[in-house]
């Protein structure tokens, strides 16, 4: 079970944020959990297989408008797996920008589990010019499937790079078929290296990718 902070950080109006949700790896005799900010330990290596972020209000029944949600989340620069503390903590990284004048609470989520068989994170780096567009895949090795993935700027530290993730989804390509994670990113004004990530493993029991098509105006 993944546990969230009791008070997630707030993203202030017109500012960006780059928090991470983390999964535990250190030994402990208690229950198996994943944790945020090292507050809870666990008994076995846990890995972030996927994740995401969304607008959270003080009361869950309060809905943020569709337009505001798009402004907050789709203008974000990144979502991807990663590690902290020299690989001791598996995390899910997120970057977003709040274009509203009001502060909003942003929840960053990590889907955590004991390390599955064949686990590895594949990254494909591509140089993208300022204002350029990238749509590409990170491909899982033969015999493995994609659990999650994303994209982020590589080798430039943490900042608001002006990148916009426009698509991020699992898929299958090629003959014979290869399990992949696809990402589409619009770069900011400065040339950057964009890394597209795929979290891969042997297929867990009951593995399937479910898709729902939605038509928007």
Secondary structure, 3 states (H helix, E strand, C coil): CECCCCCCCEECCCCEECCEEEECCCCCCCCCCECCCCCCCCCCCEEEEEEEEEEECCCCCCCCCHHHHHHHHCCCCEEEEEEEHHHCEEEEEEEEECCCCCCEEEEEEEEEEECCCCCEEEEEEEEECCCCEEEEEEECCCCCEEEEEEEEEECCCCCCCCCEEEEEEEEEECCCCEEEEEEEEECCCCCEEEEEEEEEECCCCCCCCCCCCCCCC
